[in-house]
């Protein structure tokens, strides 16, 4: 049996052969934006007071980038949008007022600890489990601000597992789903990083029973520092030639077999010399798009594991 379910996400039908692109899926998103009005600033919204990004524009850029990176397979749509005039409640019940938050931000300190939000409250407040069970949505995007307390991603539901955060078991949910946490102080590159870490967690889980060369996820993530002369595509923090975290602008050249992953499942190609010119010379968004585009994305399976890794990443 596969580790994923196809039935919960709307998809177009097409006749597929083992090396053809899979039929697109259309995940529906509940988008919740915490963007309170700030009384001391004439009722202007926090994002405007702070000069941060427009969360709706970020969402549309992210949707376009994920569709591009998945070769048209993942076609997100905002099914429901809720904008909240307030801040999320922390796990211990604390909640910032908009004015208090702005004072802390410009003072650069005094933040409440513990920082994490009350995910149970979020599930209840926005009736998320019923929305999932009624197939109205497939995942949730939380848009907030620095110190909002979101995880970058968290998996919820029966059999939930680590997804860059401790799993949130909820047996009322009929299927697993992911809640993403985005920060509208930052850009779409950081949103893609959240997705990249989600991919790392899920694919490590998918290949947890495979050993040696059969563990294709381990092979995919090799980089020169840990596997000299045997780099493949690296991971979210380490490009094939990186020497440290976030070292996406390193100009040194190393041999890498990254190109072979574009022809998956044929991994017989030879290595070639690569450096940061391949992935945007240090640009976070360009590196993450480069890395995501190398994920296998065709039909077929080997050892009951799909040749389309996006299927696991988006519908866990």
TASULZI-V289634 format. One record per pair of residues at least 24 apart in sequence whose C-alpha atoms are under 6 Angstrom apart, sorted by the first residue. I is the first residue (numbers start at 1). GAP is how many residues later the second one is. If there is no record, write none. Layout:
BEGIN
{{I | GAP} {I | GAP}}
END
This chain:
BEGIN
{{4 | 312} {18 | 281} {18 | 282} {19 | 279} {19 | 280} {20 | 278} {20 | 279} {21 | 277} {22 | 276} {22 | 277} {24 | 49} {25 | 48} {25 | 49} {26 | 49} {26 | 50} {27 | 49} {27 | 111} {28 | 49} {28 | 50} {28 | 51} {28 | 109} {28 | 110} {29 | 49} {29 | 50} {29 | 108} {29 | 109} {29 | 110} {29 | 111} {30 | 49} {30 | 50} {30 | 51} {30 | 110} {31 | 50} {31 | 109} {31 | 110} {32 | 49} {32 | 50} {32 | 51} {32 | 110} {33 | 50} {33 | 51} {33 | 110} {34 | 50} {34 | 53} {34 | 110} {35 | 50} {36 | 49} {36 | 50} {38 | 60} {38 | 61} {52 | 133} {53 | 131} {53 | 132} {55 | 129} {62 | 126} {69 | 220} {69 | 223} {69 | 224} {89 | 28} {90 | 26} {90 | 27} {90 | 28} {91 | 25} {91 | 26} {91 | 27} {115 | 34} {116 | 33} {117 | 32} {129 | 44} {133 | 41} {139 | 38} {139 | 39} {139 | 40} {140 | 39} {141 | 38} {141 | 39} {142 | 39} {142 | 40} {143 | 39} {143 | 40} {144 | 39} {145 | 38} {145 | 39} {150 | 31} {151 | 30} {152 | 28} {152 | 29} {152 | 42} {153 | 26} {153 | 27} {153 | 28} {154 | 24} {154 | 25} {163 | 35} {163 | 38} {189 | 95} {189 | 96} {196 | 40} {199 | 114} {229 | 26} {231 | 25} {232 | 24} {232 | 25} {232 | 26} {233 | 25} {248 | 34} {249 | 27} {249 | 32} {249 | 33} {250 | 26} {251 | 24} {251 | 25} {261 | 33} {262 | 32} {264 | 32}}
END
